[in-house]
Amino acid sequence: MSNDKTNAATKPPKTGNLTKISDLPYFIKWFILGIVIGVVAGASALAFYFAVKFMEHVFLGLLVEASIPEPLGEGGSLTSGFRAVRYWLIPISTTLGGLLSGLIVYTWAPEAEGHGREAVRVGRGPRPSSVPASAQQ
């Protein structure tokens, strides 16, 4: 007696029009989605790393004219040390960085404001996200 009901994972994919990812077999579909998610996460991490390095160069390298010692594994030496031409600009540089990050949080991520203790103490939950529900799919 043959079993007419076959598992969807054992069925071969349709040979013809594979225009939707849902038409692919289970393992292949999740393998492709995992690769895409990994590439996007890696690219985002690289973008964040280079943005931090760029801001370090702008605020500490150009504004303060500071030479920051590098670790030995990244090309530094035992004789390198911290030197700054304009010491008095270090507090101004860190203040500008704090104001810039505060502006970014206030503008694009208002739900990330504060440290969250007030919401717990008052009994309110976290603030709802300001991202529209249609974009959170």
Secondary structure, 3 states (H helix, E strand, C coil): CCCCCCCCCCCCCCCCCCCCHHHCCHHHHHHHHHHHHHHHHHHHHHHHHHHHHHHHHHHHHHHCCEECCCCHHHCCCCCCCCEECCHHHHHHHHHHHHHHHHHHHHHHCHHHCCCCHHHHHHCCCCCCCCCCHHHCC
